[in-house]
Amino acid sequence: MQRALLRRFTPSLRRTFSTVEESAAAAGMTLNFNLPHETIYAGAKVTQVIVPGVAGEYGVTAEHVPLVAQLKPGVLQILHEGTAEAEKYFVAGGFSITHPNSTTVSYLMHWT
């Protein structure tokens, strides 16, 4: 009985890899970058965002696993399509919320 169940459900548990066409279609993602007093980006198309998280620096691209991370003081890097040089912003803290095709970075800290 257990073997029959394993055979029946095993194909649905196998990992699949995306094709080149799927990867090309998902190459971009959107970025929302908010400060306490203004919005820097709202729905901007980017290829990658490198986030200075408390648990370590990490890069976000399209189809990234959903993630909520606290930011540590550091440099947030934004890579736009067709550019080799990253756009850089210093952040003193805040949060990053990553969805499969978008990232929202909220810089919440401010000095009084």
Disulfide bonds with the S-S distance in Angstrom:
none
